[in-house]
Amino acid sequence: MTLRGTGRAAAFTPEQTGTFAVKVAKRLTATATARGGLAGGGVSTDLTCAVRRGESRTLASVQVVS
């Protein structure tokens, strides 16, 4: 599966080990494409997500180890 999005993203290089939150903006738009499968074709769908005011914008966390 390939996930592609548009917008701004910032590069981040941690100076130390630890766990870092991956957050999204107030609104996220992406296109998901799955290739292959039983029929050998592919399926694409557009994804849109809006975060409600006051809700967490944390998408995932990344753990950096030495």
N, C-alpha and C positions, 0 to 999 in steps of 0.2 A: 504494500500500500504506500502511496506517495501522498504526503500532505504538503500543500504549497499555500502560502498566504502572501498577502501584500500589505504594505505599510512600513512602519519604521521599526527597526530592531537595533539594539545596541550590543556591541561585542563586550564581553566581560572576561577578564583573565584574573582569577583569584590569586592573591599573593600568599595565601595560607590554606591549609586544609580546613574542612568544615562542611556544613550543609547549607545550601543556598536556595532560596525560594525562586521559582520561575513564575512570574506574574504576567497577566495579560492586561491590556488597556481596557477601558470601559466597554469597548465593542471589539469583537473579533470576527473577521470574515475569512474563510478559507475554502479551498476546493479539495475534496478527497477523491483520489482516483485509485481503484483497485484493478490490477491487470492480471490476466490469466484466469484461473478457476476452471470449472468443469467445461464450460462452453468455449474456453480459449479466448474470449473477448474481454472487454473491460467495462467497468461501470464508473461513472463520475457523478458526484453530487456536490452541490454548494452547501456550505455550512455557515450559519450566522449565529452568533452568540452575543447577547448583551448582558452585562453584569448589573444587577439591581443595586441601587444606592445602599451603601452600608454592608453589602455582602463581600466576602473574601474574593480577591482577584488572583489568588494563588492557584496556578495550574498544576504545578508539580514541584518537586524539590530535587536538587542534584547534590550528591555527596562527593566531595573531592578528597581523595586519600593520597598520601605520599607514596 
